[in-house]
Amino acid sequence: MAVSRRGFLRAASPGLVPGLRPDLLLDLLAGAAAGLISPAAHAGAQQEEQLADAVRSALSAAIANKAPPRPHFDKIDERLAYLRWLGTMSDRLKPRKTEFNTRKEFLETLWYESTRAGLEPALMLGLVEVESGFRKYAISEAGARGYAQVMPFWARQIGDGQVASLFHMQTNLRFGCVILRHYLDQEQGDMFMALGRYNGSRGRAEYPNAVFGARRHWLM
């Protein structure tokens, strides 16, 4: 979906998005040229909640760890299984992301961040599909940003306050995985309820069912 010049400038201007780094601005310009920025993704509105100091500190630490997405395997069988997963998912994602290196980098990062958070990669792929349709620069009506449709208040609560950084792939996926893990812990392992919280529709079936349905396409 094309975005108007006024809408793009609102999203991309350093004056209107405080702290926007030049590299992120260039990414946004490239995204606009490719028609990838959308002002309306299909995401709900997570509710901002007061976090206990210990919880905020733990989430901030999880976000701040800038380890690159390089998986380590103790056994050759684990590495071979990962490479099979990467090849299979790359084939399935090709209609959405046609450029091989971009697709590979996205999948490597999503696998790393989801497993790091103790989440199933297929579930996170389903979540990203439902939330943004795999659009890096998607913006919802509620203001959620990027692949995992992270609400800006999370950047202020547990990040460095730079909302524009939510368009950075690894940053966005890390926030999405850490937030979903937080909700899953709060819901004592109930993924249905955790997904509802993620979408701002806790207790309703539409969003969790959509993610569970999308997940099936990404199972090995």
Secondary structure, 3 states (H helix, E strand, C coil): CCCCHHHHHHHHCCCCCCCCCHHHHHHHHHHHHCCCCEEEECCCCCCCCCCCHHHHHHHHHHHHCCCCCCCCCCCHHHHHHHHHHHHHHHHHHCCCCCCHHHHHHHHHHHHHHHHHCCCCHHHHHHHHHHHHCCCCCEEECCCCECCCCECHHHHHHHCCCCHHHHHCHHHHHHHHHHHHHHHHHHCCCCHHHHHHHHHCCCCCCHHHHHHHHHHHHHCC
